[in-house]
Amino acid sequence: MITNVSLVSVWVKDLDDSLAFYTEVLGFSVGDDVRLGDDFRWLTVFHPSQPELHLHLTTPGKPLSDDLIAAMRRAQDEGGLPGVGLHVDDCRKTYEDLVAKGVEFIQEPAERPYGVEALMRDNSGNWLVLVEPRDFKPEDMEGFEYE
């Protein structure tokens, strides 16, 4: 029986650059960093408050097809790949801190029925959603539209 989610893959352009971004900019910790042969590196990071969930930082490559690798690289270059959602205790303060570190934001913090939300990109172009959550009911979403 499945007991939890333990690993989520995030497609990145460069493993070392992404490792630095996730650890030095976002405050994650290194999980596994293992080289398996000359051309494969198993690299994970995790948030210190949630060590049971690792983000697997990986680059598009074999055994994926050449067409899929090319398509993923194009999507990365366009900044259009979805990433992960991150809970924060103060979205506006986190936004200010990350802007000061040079992080690119697609959307500044905005009030939503479910909390305060901001949308940023990691250094590989993946979208990361910051959410300062609040309690809401499904009816709170009635009439709400994303801008």
Beta strands, then each sheet from edge to edge (+ up, - down):
strand 1: 7-11
strand 2: 29-35
strand 3: 41-46
strand 4: 54-58
strand 5: 82-87
strand 6: 104-112
strand 7: 115-121
strand 8: 127-133
sheet 1: 1+ 4+ 3- 2+
sheet 2: 5+ 8+ 7- 6+
end
